[in-house]
């Protein structure tokens, strides 16, 4: 019987693309040389300062939650997890070394010793925080997954409730970080919630999913509008002005409960329907590489402090908001084209020897030394 490849659900892949577009938009704002609140034009300032800035926090949740959604369906053995780390490490090193070499050749003015060292050891030096946190999560993933399944439905539910009360109720609502979530632990929290939903719960209706996502977005954006955008409040003098900024970001900072609601709600919405589209699937394959390219420190400096500052956009014919949206899409598309070339290089030059080396290390070292068992269990799909 001929084996047929499982068709990719472009609905989920579309969310991956949208999440990374939100990341780029967020970085456009927070890393820009100019303050988004100083943009001329109420409509542009509303779209960028009020709406675009919090998107990055929400997109982190939704982007990782998509990954967690698929992890729930796959084998949880050590080999699978370490192989994912191996493949990610190759991709990360390709971009870190490649971009560093390009700057050595074409633009040494921006280089320094710290950037060079971080480029050659990107994971251990936290060059990209998401990469380091995700790899740490993958190393814990086999233990976490096995433990969660052994807990059973009832105790897994209790664990979900405890994490929601501690990090959603205390850390997720209060303005200061009394019980701060390290990024890797936040990934664990998201996986605990996603895995319970997929293994044990009946799928939420599309309407309920929209309500969850909508409530999260509203709670994130409303304080920024009230305390940051309305002129009667924005004109307050110091120290009330400083309090205004704190109030504006109270629900849109990392891992806050409304951010989690919006991000996880988006996953519920986009997993409620299914379709297939080759263009979306192609764009989604490069989502992670878009992050690696645009968040490389030297590229980030060029993008947001030299070429695409808000003051330079105000000198163009188009409104700032339109230029902002167009540039976000164009940057994503350009990075996707670069990553397509990278995948071709990997297919013909790197994948085969890399897979052989991984198998050699795993079979000849770990298995023969009996560090890990040969078999690996699978996780049930009860969602």
C-alpha positions, 0 to 999 in steps of 0.5 A: 500500500502506497504511503501518502503524506499527511496534508498540512492544515493551512489554517494552523500554518496561517496562524504561524504566519500571522504570529510572526508578522505580529512579532515583526510589527512589535519589534518595529515599534519597541526597537525603533529609534523613534517613539511610536507615541510621537507619530503625527496623525491620530489614526497612524498613532492608534494603529502602531502605538496602541494596537501593534506594540502589544501584538508581540507578547500575544504572538509569543504565546500563539506561536509557541502554542501552535508548536505545543499543539503538534507536540501533543500528537507526536512521540515524546521519546528522548530521540525525537526531542533531541533530534528537534534540538539538533535540527534547530541548532543547525538552522540557528548556527547557519544564520548566526554564523552566516550573518556574522560573516556577512557583517565582517565582509561588508559592514565591520563598523557595527561589529564588536567582540561580544556580538561575534562571540554570541554569534558563534555560541548563540544558544548558550549566550542567549543571542535569541532568547526564544531559541534558548528557552525553547531548546531548554523546553525541548530538553525537559519535554520528554519528562514533562510529557510522560509525567503529565500523562501519568498524572491522569485527567483529574490531577492534570486538571488540578495542575492547570488550575494551580498554574492559572491561579499562581501565574494567571491570577497573581503574576498575570494580573498584578502590575509587578512581577511578584512571581516572575515567569522565566521564559522556559517555565512559561513554555511549560505552563502553555504546554500543560494547558494545551496538552490537557485541552487536546487530551481530555477536553471537548473542542470549544466551539468557534464562537467560544474560541472567538470570545476568549481571544476577543476578551484577551485582545480587549483587555490588552488593548483597552488600557493602552488606549485609555491611558496612552492614546486619549489626549486628556490623559496623555497630557498629564504631567510627571509623575502622573505621566509615568503612572500612565505608562505603567497603567497602559501596559498593565495587561500587555506585558509578558505572560499576563493573563489577558496575553495568554487568553488572546494567544491561546484563544487564537490557537483555538480559533484557527484549529476550529477549521481546516483547509490547504494552501501551498502559498501559506504553507510555504510562508509558514515554513520560514516563520522561525527563520524570519525571527532569526533574521530580523532579531539578529542584533546587527540586522535589528539595528539596521532595520529599526534604527537606520532604514525604517525609523518612524520619522523617515516614514513620516517623510513619505507620501503614504500615511505612516500606518500604511507604510508600516503594514506594507513594510512588515509584510515585505520584510517577512516575504524577503526573509522567506525568500532567503530561507527558501535558499537556505532550505535548498542548501540544507537539502542538497548539502547539509541534511543528509550528513547531519542526519547520518551524524545524529544517528551515529552519535545516538546509536553508537554512543547513547544506545550502546552505553545504555544511557537511553532506552531504544524504544520511545512511547507515544502520546495518546490523542484524545482531543 
